[in-house]
């Protein structure tokens, strides 16, 4: 597999989003054609993850507002511990 070089490029992430319901799939594909598209998308996803996995994780983390707390930030002297 070819290694990707991470080059930071500022992106307007909202501009690159696909609007909900804006993708219409053909209804005339054969099962074989649908499998072929599925396999291409699966391989594309793997390559994107190999190249941009850490950046993808950071964007998703930022969008969903899930910050990972450091161990130093956790109050270990809580009196109301449920276990």
N, C-alpha and C positions, 0 to 999 in steps of 0.2 A: 504494500500500500504506500502511496506517495505521501510524504509528510508535508504538512502545510506550514507556512511561515505566518505567524501571527503579526499582522500589521494593523495597528489601531486606526480606524477610520471613523470619524464622527458620523453617526447616522441619525436621521430623524425617524425613530422607530415607529411612531404613529403613522407616518406616511407609507411605511412598508407593510402595514397590517392588511390582512384580507378581511373585508367586512363580512360579518355573519350573514350566511345565506347567499353570498355573492358567487359561489362556485356552483355551477350546474353541470352535473355529469351526464354524458351521453347515455341514453337508455337502450341503444342499439348494439352495444359491444357484446361480443361473444364472451363466454367465461374465460377463454384463453387470452383474449385481449385485456380483460379486467385483471387477470393474474399478471400479465406482462407489465401493466402500469403499476400494479401493487408492488411488484418486485423492483421496478425502477425507483419508485418512491422510497422503498425500504433501503435500498443501497444508497440513495441520495442522503437519507437520514443518517446512515452510518458514517458517510464521508463528512457530512456537516458536523456531526458530533466529534469525530476525530480531529477536525480542524478547529472547531469553535466551541467545544464542550464547556470549557471554563467560562467563556464569555456568555454563552447561552444560560448557564446556571446563574451568573451574576445578574443578567437582565431579568430573568424570571424571579429571582430573589428580590430585586429592586421593585418590580411590578407588583409583586404579591405582598410586599412589606414584611417579609419574614427575615428578621435579623437574627443571626446566631449570637447568642450571648456568650461572653467569655466566662470561664470558670470563676474569675475574680469578681464578677458582677453578681454572682448568686449568693444570696444570704443564707448561710448554712445554719444560723442560729434561730430559725423560725420556730415559734412555739406551737403553731397550728399545723403540724406535719401529719398528713392523712395516713401514714403507715408507721 
